[in-house]
Amino acid sequence: MRGDGQRLRATRRGMLALAGAAGLAACGRRPAGTGAHPSGAAASAPVTLHFLGRGGPGYEAYFRYVATTAFPKLHPQVRVQLDYVPNSQWLQKFETALAGGVPPNALLFGDARLRQYAAKGVLARLDAPFAKTFHRSDFLPVALENQYVGPHLYGLPLDLAVWAFFYNKDLFDKAHLPYPDSNWTWAQYFQTARRLTLDLHGRTPLEKGFNPRQVVQYGSGSGLLTGFETVVDSFGVKALDVAAGRCNLDAPEAVAAMQLLADAGAQQYAMPSPAFKESIGPAFHAGNIAMSVDGSWRISTLKAAKVPFRWGVALPPKGPKGRVILAEASENSIPARAAHQPEAWELIAFMGSAAGQRLAYQYGVASVPSIRSVAAAAGTKDPVTASLVAMAEKATLPYWCRALSDATLLQLFGNRLTDLWTGRRTARQVLPAVAREVTAILAKDRATLATLGG
């Protein structure tokens, strides 16, 4: 999802056409979240929908069950043909179909690409059918907020996930360290990470003779290098103020936070760093990373791998100015020029409904159901889910789910911050130029968003 991909062109006529979405708007009001056809009957003539799916463990089985069993019970006249591809192939598959003039009728999109494609007119606006099908209060706010570009809705959330604090209980026990709690700070996190990092000879970075090129266990994962807002914003400054069109990574608080992150890898050796070539394949589910602040989609991986260790989930640590929790959700969307849009809406509305979200949770697709009532019910049966739901209620979106240049910014940070993460340059040296470049992009985004208001 990091690359820009082939740039797509959309004419003004195409954007106006999708804004009309007459077929979609034809759906009548129904009880919110049911996913049933407005009339209670199937489509009048047989229809075949092509759905482009992707994802991790559980996704293919979920989509196949929806396509072959759950959805046909409500819509026997609609046949769903699933085209499931790995995450690494879906974008090329989608763009090839667009270029050929035969896009899928619906697809699981990517939350770090939705805004750019919506602005190009590639995706249909879903405001009208949504208003006739759901109420905004049906959803956890952060799940639905993720699907808006300007004032318009372009997707329905499928797989809401929260950036939570995962820890390996066995590794903590072995090191005789107490488990994390809600009072932990980032200083405690990185201090503990150093104590949980081990080289080939069992030495920590705190001990003489430690070899950073022979690490067999890291105290922390490196997901924070992507989700750096979790740390930076907790220092009292908004790293990317998208609404204001300003990147604040050059602020003193942001510089301090980003230097803390960089030093944790390149200087303190407490987490994987691009400064050192890895030979162990560090991963939380592999049991060689003790702590990781990352998306709760990790849970399906842990369960699929049947990991032999005990693990727990806690709130992300606090910074000097409080705690920041991120959450994001990929969405089911409809291409603006797809055929059979009313039936395609029925399909994605089912997956976004209470019934569809219960299934998504059961299959490990949604670690947090997007429908509030389903999330609450799941939380009564599982304490981890209850914790994640509570976090989701307080969560904010990461920059790639707020900025119009979503994937572009992900790629930019991946390139521009390399010298910082490797320790070749300091945050004070790197961040001012990055902040200027990102601010210029955000300013252009604001101008583009102004054209999408109608």
ChimeraX attribute file (.defattr): number of C-alpha atoms within 10 A of each C-alpha:
attribute: neighborCount
match mode: 1-to-1
recipient: residues
	/A:1	16
	/A:2	14
	/A:3	11
	/A:4	15
	/A:5	12
	/A:6	10
	/A:7	10
	/A:8	13
	/A:9	12
	/A:10	14
	/A:11	11
	/A:12	10
	/A:13	10
	/A:14	17
	/A:15	21
	/A:16	13
	/A:17	16
	/A:18	20
	/A:19	20
	/A:20	15
	/A:21	20
	/A:22	14
	/A:23	14
	/A:24	24
	/A:25	19
	/A:26	13
	/A:27	21
	/A:28	14
	/A:29	15
	/A:30	17
	/A:31	12
	/A:32	19
	/A:33	22
	/A:34	18
	/A:35	24
	/A:36	22
	/A:37	23
	/A:38	17
	/A:39	11
	/A:40	10
	/A:41	12
	/A:42	18
	/A:43	15
	/A:44	8
	/A:45	7
	/A:46	11
	/A:47	16
	/A:48	15
	/A:49	21
	/A:50	21
	/A:51	25
	/A:52	22
	/A:53	21
	/A:54	22
	/A:55	18
	/A:56	14
	/A:57	20
	/A:58	18
	/A:59	20
	/A:60	20
	/A:61	13
	/A:62	20
	/A:63	25
	/A:64	17
	/A:65	15
	/A:66	21
	/A:67	21
	/A:68	14
	/A:69	12
	/A:70	18
	/A:71	22
	/A:72	17
	/A:73	14
	/A:74	18
	/A:75	20
	/A:76	14
	/A:77	16
	/A:78	23
	/A:79	17
	/A:80	21
	/A:81	16
	/A:82	19
	/A:83	17
	/A:84	19
	/A:85	15
	/A:86	12
	/A:87	13
	/A:88	11
	/A:89	12
	/A:90	22
	/A:91	21
	/A:92	12
	/A:93	15
	/A:94	18
	/A:95	16
	/A:96	14
	/A:97	13
	/A:98	17
	/A:99	11
	/A:100	9
	/A:101	11
	/A:102	14
	/A:103	24
	/A:104	23
	/A:105	26
	/A:106	26
	/A:107	25
	/A:108	23
	/A:109	26
	/A:110	21
	/A:111	22
	/A:112	26
	/A:113	22
	/A:114	29
	/A:115	26
	/A:116	21
	/A:117	21
	/A:118	25
	/A:119	20
	/A:120	18
	/A:121	25
	/A:122	25
	/A:123	27
	/A:124	26
	/A:125	28
	/A:126	24
	/A:127	18
	/A:128	19
	/A:129	22
	/A:130	22
	/A:131	16
	/A:132	18
	/A:133	22
	/A:134	20
	/A:135	12
	/A:136	13
	/A:137	11
	/A:138	17
	/A:139	23
	/A:140	22
	/A:141	18
	/A:142	22
	/A:143	29
	/A:144	22
	/A:145	19
	/A:146	29
	/A:147	26
	/A:148	20
	/A:149	24
	/A:150	19
	/A:151	12
	/A:152	18
	/A:153	21
	/A:154	26
	/A:155	31
	/A:156	29
	/A:157	33
	/A:158	27
	/A:159	27
	/A:160	30
	/A:161	28
	/A:162	28
	/A:163	28
	/A:164	25
	/A:165	20
	/A:166	26
	/A:167	23
	/A:168	22
	/A:169	20
	/A:170	15
	/A:171	21
	/A:172	20
	/A:173	11
	/A:174	9
	/A:175	11
	/A:176	9
	/A:177	13
	/A:178	10
	/A:179	14
	/A:180	23
	/A:181	13
	/A:182	11
	/A:183	10
	/A:184	16
	/A:185	19
	/A:186	20
	/A:187	14
	/A:188	13
	/A:189	18
	/A:190	22
	/A:191	16
	/A:192	20
	/A:193	26
	/A:194	21
	/A:195	19
	/A:196	26
	/A:197	27
	/A:198	26
	/A:199	18
	/A:200	14
	/A:201	12
	/A:202	13
	/A:203	17
	/A:204	26
	/A:205	21
	/A:206	14
	/A:207	11
	/A:208	8
	/A:209	11
	/A:210	19
	/A:211	17
	/A:212	24
	/A:213	14
	/A:214	16
	/A:215	27
	/A:216	19
	/A:217	26
	/A:218	29
	/A:219	30
	/A:220	31
	/A:221	24
	/A:222	25
	/A:223	15
	/A:224	17
	/A:225	19
	/A:226	13
	/A:227	19
	/A:228	18
	/A:229	25
	/A:230	25
	/A:231	28
	/A:232	26
	/A:233	24
	/A:234	24
	/A:235	24
	/A:236	17
	/A:237	19
	/A:238	18
	/A:239	25
	/A:240	24
	/A:241	16
	/A:242	18
	/A:243	12
	/A:244	11
	/A:245	19
	/A:246	19
	/A:247	24
	/A:248	24
	/A:249	30
	/A:250	21
	/A:251	17
	/A:252	14
	/A:253	20
	/A:254	26
	/A:255	23
	/A:256	17
	/A:257	24
	/A:258	26
	/A:259	18
	/A:260	19
	/A:261	26
	/A:262	26
	/A:263	21
	/A:264	23
	/A:265	27
	/A:266	21
	/A:267	18
	/A:268	20
	/A:269	28
	/A:270	32
	/A:271	31
	/A:272	26
	/A:273	22
	/A:274	15
	/A:275	19
	/A:276	15
	/A:277	11
	/A:278	15
	/A:279	10
	/A:280	12
	/A:281	12
	/A:282	20
	/A:283	18
	/A:284	24
	/A:285	21
	/A:286	14
	/A:287	19
	/A:288	23
	/A:289	28
	/A:290	26
	/A:291	31
	/A:292	26
	/A:293	24
	/A:294	23
	/A:295	20
	/A:296	24
	/A:297	22
	/A:298	22
	/A:299	20
	/A:300	20
	/A:301	17
	/A:302	17
	/A:303	12
	/A:304	13
	/A:305	12
	/A:306	10
	/A:307	14
	/A:308	11
	/A:309	13
	/A:310	11
	/A:311	19
	/A:312	13
	/A:313	24
	/A:314	19
	/A:315	22
	/A:316	28
	/A:317	25
	/A:318	22
	/A:319	20
	/A:320	14
	/A:321	12
	/A:322	13
	/A:323	21
	/A:324	22
	/A:325	27
	/A:326	23
	/A:327	26
	/A:328	28
	/A:329	28
	/A:330	25
	/A:331	26
	/A:332	28
	/A:333	28
	/A:334	29
	/A:335	25
	/A:336	25
	/A:337	22
	/A:338	21
	/A:339	19
	/A:340	17
	/A:341	22
	/A:342	19
	/A:343	24
	/A:344	28
	/A:345	26
	/A:346	23
	/A:347	29
	/A:348	25
	/A:349	27
	/A:350	23
	/A:351	28
	/A:352	28
	/A:353	28
	/A:354	24
	/A:355	16
	/A:356	26
	/A:357	27
	/A:358	22
	/A:359	20
	/A:360	26
	/A:361	24
	/A:362	15
	/A:363	19
	/A:364	23
	/A:365	28
	/A:366	27
	/A:367	26
	/A:368	36
	/A:369	34
	/A:370	32
	/A:371	27
	/A:372	20
	/A:373	14
	/A:374	20
	/A:375	26
	/A:376	16
	/A:377	14
	/A:378	21
	/A:379	19
	/A:380	11
	/A:381	10
	/A:382	10
	/A:383	12
	/A:384	17
	/A:385	22
	/A:386	18
	/A:387	16
	/A:388	24
	/A:389	25
	/A:390	17
	/A:391	23
	/A:392	26
	/A:393	16
	/A:394	15
	/A:395	21
	/A:396	22
	/A:397	19
	/A:398	22
	/A:399	22
	/A:400	22
	/A:401	26
	/A:402	24
	/A:403	27
	/A:404	28
	/A:405	24
	/A:406	23
	/A:407	24
	/A:408	21
	/A:409	21
	/A:410	18
	/A:411	14
	/A:412	15
	/A:413	14
	/A:414	14
	/A:415	10
	/A:416	14
	/A:417	19
	/A:418	17
	/A:419	17
	/A:420	23
	/A:421	26
	/A:422	18
	/A:423	18
	/A:424	12
	/A:425	16
	/A:426	18
	/A:427	25
	/A:428	18
	/A:429	14
	/A:430	19
	/A:431	23
	/A:432	16
	/A:433	14
	/A:434	19
	/A:435	19
	/A:436	16
	/A:437	14
	/A:438	22
	/A:439	21
	/A:440	14
	/A:441	19
	/A:442	24
	/A:443	16
	/A:444	14
	/A:445	20
	/A:446	17
	/A:447	11
	/A:448	15
	/A:449	15
	/A:450	11
	/A:451	10
	/A:452	17
	/A:453	10
	/A:454	9
